[in-house]
């Protein structure tokens, strides 16, 4: 184990995922979310195949012991990704990032309902604290003065994305007992590509070359970020790495301001601080309880 190397890879993956999200947001006025999902997934596959080849894991990457589990993970994950990309076109980048932090809170609840994990007072209190942070971040959007159709649709999209991400986390935790990490990574990109093609009848466009190259770059960068994320868990445990997921708010605030002239509100920043605190408490408690979630986390992207 080399914790510093693992942390460096984790931070690099978070940074690259934020760049990818910025590229998707920049192209959102030109292409629909389903088309963006296609580019993100299709152009990540060559990067992932090259990585598997260099690791000598290509054969295991193609081997799906339980194909239907990969199909279900792909369907849930692509829904989460598509809704996340749709939200990026309607809400500021920092706000989408902060609201996405609710996924681990929902995962704790779903793990109790679907996997039979015991939900004790400490973790339940942390979940409620996190949801309070989400409420604070959302509060200005809920006032009548701030009501507008685009913002409300954005909140609906990020809400669906967050629920789907939590379901994807539960599905991956079921899969890691029988499926190789390489297969989970490869088949998610493959199934996401195929499922995204189902959105062609709903309005794909012919964007200019500048937008095309942004989307291609988003796919390649997303693939590299996924590799860095997965590799980070080879050098450090989940309890060490998980808190660094929250560095994404710093990157999101930077890119939101520098690229899109977005300044996060005080409520978003306060809500983010509370959510991060709740998330760290949940991670600490899971470590105390000895819950093994590292493999599942290593296969999750911020989009699903």
Secondary structure in CASP SS format (residue, H / E / C, confidence):
PFRMAT SS
TARGET T0000
AUTHOR 0000-0000-0000
METHOD secondary structure of the structure
MODEL  1
X C 1.00
X C 1.00
X H 1.00
X H 1.00
X H 1.00
X H 1.00
X H 1.00
X H 1.00
X H 1.00
X H 1.00
X H 1.00
X H 1.00
X H 1.00
X H 1.00
X H 1.00
X H 1.00
X H 1.00
X H 1.00
X H 1.00
X H 1.00
X H 1.00
X H 1.00
X H 1.00
X H 1.00
X H 1.00
X H 1.00
X H 1.00
X C 1.00
X C 1.00
X C 1.00
X C 1.00
X C 1.00
X H 1.00
X H 1.00
X H 1.00
X H 1.00
X H 1.00
X H 1.00
X H 1.00
X H 1.00
X H 1.00
X H 1.00
X H 1.00
X H 1.00
X H 1.00
X H 1.00
X H 1.00
X H 1.00
X H 1.00
X H 1.00
X H 1.00
X H 1.00
X H 1.00
X H 1.00
X H 1.00
X C 1.00
X C 1.00
X H 1.00
X H 1.00
X H 1.00
X H 1.00
X C 1.00
X C 1.00
X C 1.00
X C 1.00
X C 1.00
X H 1.00
X H 1.00
X H 1.00
X H 1.00
X H 1.00
X H 1.00
X H 1.00
X H 1.00
X H 1.00
X H 1.00
X H 1.00
X H 1.00
X H 1.00
X H 1.00
X H 1.00
X H 1.00
X H 1.00
X H 1.00
X H 1.00
X H 1.00
X H 1.00
X H 1.00
X C 1.00
X C 1.00
X C 1.00
X C 1.00
X H 1.00
X H 1.00
X H 1.00
X H 1.00
X H 1.00
X H 1.00
X H 1.00
X H 1.00
X C 1.00
X H 1.00
X H 1.00
X H 1.00
X H 1.00
X H 1.00
X H 1.00
X H 1.00
X H 1.00
X H 1.00
X H 1.00
X H 1.00
X H 1.00
X H 1.00
X C 1.00
X C 1.00
X C 1.00
X C 1.00
X C 1.00
X C 1.00
X H 1.00
X H 1.00
X H 1.00
X H 1.00
X H 1.00
X H 1.00
X H 1.00
X H 1.00
X H 1.00
X H 1.00
X H 1.00
X H 1.00
X H 1.00
X H 1.00
X H 1.00
X H 1.00
X H 1.00
X H 1.00
X H 1.00
X H 1.00
X H 1.00
X H 1.00
X C 1.00
X H 1.00
X H 1.00
X H 1.00
X C 1.00
X C 1.00
X H 1.00
X H 1.00
X H 1.00
X H 1.00
X H 1.00
X H 1.00
X H 1.00
X H 1.00
X H 1.00
X H 1.00
X H 1.00
X H 1.00
X H 1.00
X H 1.00
X H 1.00
X H 1.00
X H 1.00
X H 1.00
X H 1.00
X H 1.00
X H 1.00
X H 1.00
X H 1.00
X H 1.00
X H 1.00
X H 1.00
X H 1.00
X C 1.00
X C 1.00
X C 1.00
X C 1.00
X C 1.00
X H 1.00
X H 1.00
X H 1.00
X H 1.00
X H 1.00
X H 1.00
X H 1.00
X H 1.00
X H 1.00
X H 1.00
X H 1.00
X H 1.00
X H 1.00
X H 1.00
X H 1.00
X H 1.00
X H 1.00
X H 1.00
X H 1.00
X H 1.00
X H 1.00
X H 1.00
X C 1.00
X C 1.00
X C 1.00
X C 1.00
X C 1.00
X C 1.00
X H 1.00
X H 1.00
X H 1.00
X H 1.00
X H 1.00
X H 1.00
X H 1.00
X H 1.00
X H 1.00
X H 1.00
X H 1.00
X H 1.00
X H 1.00
X H 1.00
X H 1.00
X H 1.00
X H 1.00
X H 1.00
X H 1.00
X H 1.00
X H 1.00
X H 1.00
X H 1.00
X H 1.00
X C 1.00
X C 1.00
X C 1.00
X C 1.00
X C 1.00
X H 1.00
X H 1.00
X H 1.00
X H 1.00
X H 1.00
X H 1.00
X H 1.00
X H 1.00
X H 1.00
X H 1.00
X H 1.00
X H 1.00
X H 1.00
X H 1.00
X H 1.00
X H 1.00
X H 1.00
X H 1.00
X H 1.00
X H 1.00
X H 1.00
X H 1.00
X H 1.00
X C 1.00
X C 1.00
X C 1.00
X C 1.00
X C 1.00
X H 1.00
X H 1.00
X H 1.00
X H 1.00
X H 1.00
X H 1.00
X H 1.00
X H 1.00
X H 1.00
X H 1.00
X H 1.00
X H 1.00
X H 1.00
X H 1.00
X H 1.00
X H 1.00
X H 1.00
X H 1.00
X H 1.00
X H 1.00
X H 1.00
X H 1.00
X H 1.00
X H 1.00
X C 1.00
X C 1.00
X C 1.00
X C 1.00
X H 1.00
X H 1.00
X H 1.00
X H 1.00
X H 1.00
X C 1.00
X C 1.00
X C 1.00
X C 1.00
X C 1.00
X C 1.00
END
